Amino acid sequence: MTIRVLIADDQEMVRRGMRRILESQTDIEVVGEAADGADALETAKRLRPDVALLDVRMPRMDGLEVTRNLLAPATEFRGRVVIVTTFDLDEYVYPALRYGASGFLLKRSGPALLVEAVRAAVAGDSLISPSITVRLLRHVTGPGRGPGTAAGREAPVSPLTKREIEIAGKVAEGLTNADIATEMFVSPGTVKTHVASIQRKLGVRNRVGIAVLAWEMGYATK
């Protein structure tokens, strides 16, 4: 399957570099570019790429606002969003994840991680190595507040089971489905089913959303 990608960045050189890297891969096609947020929103809705790479800071509309619009509950957009940022710790990262972005990528990460981020987004997994994702989530969410409802967040649609709480915590700690399956002596398919149930109950779009809320609710222990 060819992964269709939209690149949105106000710097032409950055867009050109990303396109060159991505199109060197046989399974990735860049279907469009945008130089500002408003154009990115319109182009994403029109072309419906599998992955939209959005710069955080763009004219007319920033990447955070584009993400909020694209991933709103009523939207018809079914692709993934990857927020691109210059900084390790950026105040825009956390809201972007809460709006449903699959994760974020540092601009200096290099060609290999850019490709990995796109493929991981389509797979519904972490966009960069789990250890980096966990480190950044720890910084932006702070220490867990103890089991319960995250501050400013309604309770889950239905309570998580004891097993789901355990799995949510391991997702927040950066473990893949295969890692969790090994630790819990179950099949990866069983873990995948639990993860899907957790996403539904927490009202998030992907495992990064699970990680954010699990850290807030005190389910992560490492």
C-alpha positions in Angstrom: 0.0 0.0 0.0 1.3 3.5 -0.9 1.2 6.0 1.9 -0.1 9.3 0.7 1.5 12.3 2.5 0.8 16.1 2.7 3.6 18.4 3.7 2.7 21.7 5.3 5.5 24.1 6.2 6.0 27.8 5.5 9.7 27.2 4.5 10.0 26.0 0.9 13.4 24.5 1.6 12.0 22.4 4.4 9.1 21.2 2.2 11.6 20.3 -0.6 13.8 18.4 1.8 11.0 16.4 3.3 9.6 15.6 -0.2 13.0 14.4 -1.3 13.4 12.1 1.7 9.9 10.7 1.6 9.8 10.1 -2.2 13.0 8.1 -2.0 10.8 5.4 -0.4 8.9 3.0 -2.6 5.9 3.0 -0.3 5.4 6.7 0.2 4.0 9.4 -2.2 3.8 13.1 -1.5 0.5 14.1 -2.9 0.5 17.8 -1.9 2.2 20.7 -0.2 1.0 23.8 1.7 2.8 26.9 2.7 0.4 28.1 5.4 -2.1 26.6 7.8 -5.3 27.7 6.0 -4.0 26.1 2.8 -3.0 23.0 4.7 -6.5 22.6 6.1 -8.2 23.0 2.7 -5.7 20.8 0.9 -5.9 18.0 3.5 -9.7 18.0 3.3 -9.6 17.9 -0.5 -6.8 15.4 -1.0 -7.4 13.3 2.1 -3.9 12.1 2.6 -3.0 9.2 4.9 -0.6 11.4 6.8 -0.5 15.2 7.1 2.9 16.5 8.3 2.1 19.9 9.8 4.6 22.6 11.0 3.7 24.0 14.4 4.2 27.6 13.4 2.6 28.7 10.1 1.0 31.9 8.7 -2.8 32.4 8.8 -3.4 29.3 10.9 -0.9 27.3 13.1 -0.5 23.6 13.1 -2.4 23.2 16.3 -5.5 24.9 14.9 -5.2 22.8 11.7 -5.0 19.7 13.8 -8.1 20.7 15.9 -10.1 21.3 12.7 -8.9 18.1 10.9 -9.5 15.8 13.8 -12.7 17.2 15.2 -15.3 14.5 16.0 -17.5 15.5 13.1 -14.8 15.7 10.5 -14.7 13.4 7.4 -10.9 13.4 7.5 -9.6 9.9 8.3 -5.9 10.4 8.0 -3.2 10.9 10.7 -1.6 14.1 11.7 2.1 14.4 12.7 3.1 17.8 14.2 6.6 18.9 13.3 8.5 21.1 15.7 11.9 22.6 16.2 12.1 22.2 20.0 12.3 19.2 22.3 9.8 20.8 24.6 7.2 23.0 23.0 4.0 24.3 24.6 2.1 23.4 21.4 3.0 19.6 21.6 0.6 18.7 24.4 -2.5 20.4 23.1 -1.8 18.9 19.6 -1.8 15.4 21.1 -5.0 16.1 23.0 -6.6 17.2 19.7 -5.8 13.8 18.3 -2.4 14.2 16.6 -0.6 10.9 16.4 2.6 12.4 17.8 5.3 14.8 16.8 8.7 14.9 15.1 11.6 17.1 15.7 12.9 18.8 12.5 16.4 17.8 13.3 15.6 14.2 13.8 16.9 13.2 10.4 15.7 11.3 7.3 15.3 7.9 9.0 13.0 9.1 11.7 10.9 11.2 9.3 10.2 8.0 7.3 9.6 6.0 10.5 7.2 8.7 11.8 5.1 8.5 8.7 4.9 4.7 8.7 4.3 4.6 12.4 1.4 7.1 12.1 -0.3 4.9 9.6 0.2 1.8 11.8 -1.3 3.7 14.8 1.9 3.4 16.8 4.3 5.9 18.3 5.9 8.2 15.8 9.4 8.0 17.1 11.1 5.5 19.4 8.9 4.8 22.5 11.6 5.9 24.9 11.7 9.4 23.3 7.9 9.6 23.3 7.8 8.7 27.0 10.5 11.2 27.9 8.6 14.0 26.2 5.3 13.0 27.7 6.8 13.0 31.1 7.9 16.6 30.6 4.6 17.9 29.2 2.3 16.1 31.6 4.3 16.1 34.8 4.0 13.5 37.5 0.9 11.3 37.6 -1.8 12.7 39.9 -2.7 9.2 41.2 -5.5 7.0 39.9 -8.6 8.8 39.0 -9.9 11.3 36.5 -7.3 13.6 34.8 -7.7 17.3 35.7 -10.1 19.0 33.4 -11.2 15.8 31.8 -14.5 14.0 32.1 -14.5 10.4 33.3 -14.2 7.6 30.7 -17.3 6.6 28.8 -17.1 3.4 30.8 -14.6 2.4 33.5 -11.4 0.7 32.5 -11.0 -2.9 33.8 -8.0 -3.8 36.0 -6.3 -5.4 33.0 -7.0 -2.3 30.8 -5.5 0.0 33.4 -2.4 -2.1 33.5 -2.1 -2.1 29.7 -2.7 1.7 29.5 0.1 2.2 32.0 2.5 0.1 29.9 1.5 2.0 26.7 2.4 5.2 28.6 5.7 3.7 29.6 6.6 3.3 25.9 6.0 -0.5 25.5 4.8 -1.8 22.1 2.0 -4.3 21.8 4.6 -7.1 21.4 6.5 -6.0 24.5 3.2 -5.9 26.5 2.2 -9.3 25.3 5.5 -10.8 26.3 5.3 -9.2 29.8 1.7 -10.3 30.4 2.0 -13.7 28.7 -0.8 -13.1 26.2 -0.9 -12.8 22.4 -0.2 -9.5 20.6 -3.7 -9.8 19.2 -5.2 -9.8 22.7 -3.2 -6.7 23.6 -4.4 -5.0 20.4 -8.0 -5.7 21.3 -7.5 -4.2 24.8 -5.8 -1.1 23.4 -8.8 -0.6 21.0 -11.2 -0.9 24.0 -9.1 1.6 26.0 -9.1 4.1 23.1 -12.9 3.9 22.9 -13.4 4.3 26.6 -11.0 7.2 27.0 -12.2 8.9 23.8 -8.8 9.2 22.2 -7.7 8.4 18.6 -4.5 6.5 19.1 -2.0 5.1 21.6 -0.3 8.5 22.1 -3.6 9.8 23.4 -3.7 6.8 25.8 -0.2 7.6 27.0 -1.1 11.2 27.7 -4.1 10.3 29.8 -2.5 7.4 31.5 0.3 9.7 32.7 -2.3 12.2 34.0 -4.3 9.5 35.7 -1.4 7.8 37.4 -1.5 4.5 35.5 2.2 4.8 34.5 4.6 3.7 37.2 8.1 4.0 35.5 
